[in-house]
Amino acid sequence: MEINDDELFILDEPTNYMKAISNIDYGKWLEAMKSKMDYTYTNHVWTLVDSLKGIKPIRCEWVFKKKTSMNGNIQTYKARLISKC
């Protein structure tokens, strides 16, 4: 199976937040991030607190994926917030 340049552009996923918000599909990536944050808040996954003196906070980063159907059409834009120790 050969992939042309147009298909590579479609499959392109941002590798960080800055690339996601400057991407042509930025609205879909922002919606995916908002959806993940809403889910996290609603299900009490973690609690945001002020950092304590002398304690290094856990860093996090966004991971972005396009979920496609069997025929290669994009079905969903997914964003996941992961901890980065």
N, C-alpha and C positions, 0 to 999 in steps of 0.2 A: 504494500500500500504506500503510495507516494503522497506526501503532504506538500501543498504549494504555499507560497508566502502569505496569501490571504488567510489560509487556515491557521498558520502559525500565529498570526496577529490575533485571531479569535481565541486561540488556546492560551495566549499570553496571560499570566496571572501576576499581579503585583507582588513584589518580594518584601515590601514594607509599607507603612502607613503613608509616607510621602508619595510613593509611587501610586498608591491606590487613589489618593485624592487628586492626583494630577492625571489619572487615567481617563480615557474617553468614557468609560463606564462608571465614573466616580459616584454618580447618584445611586447606582445599584450596590456599589461597595459600601457607601455610607449607610444605606438601608440595612445591609447585612450586619454591619457593626452595631447599629442601633438595635436591631433585633436581638443580637447576642447580649448586649448590655441589658436590655429589658428582661430577657430570660434570666440572666444572672441575678438581677435585682429581685425579680418576682420570686425566684426559688431560693433566695438567701444563700447563694453559693459561697460568697465571701462577704466580709464587712470591711468597708473602707474606713481606716482610722488615721489619725495624725501620727506621724512617725515620732518615735521616742529618741531622746538624745543618746547618741552612741550606738544606736541600732541601725543597721543598713537595711533600707526597705528592699523588698523583692521587686525586681524589674520585670516588666512584661513586654510582649510584642504581639502584633497582629500577624496571623497567617491567613492567607486568602486562597480560596479554591473555587473553580467553576465546576459545578456538577453538570454532566451532560447525559443526554439520553443515549440509547443504543445506536441511533443514527448520527450522533455527534452534535445535535442541537443543544445549546445551553439551556438548562432547565432552572438552575438555581445558582445564585452567588452566595458563597458561604464565607464567613469571617469567624475566626477563632482567636480568642485572647489567651495567650499561654504565658506561664511564668518563665523567667529566664534568670536562673541563679548564677 
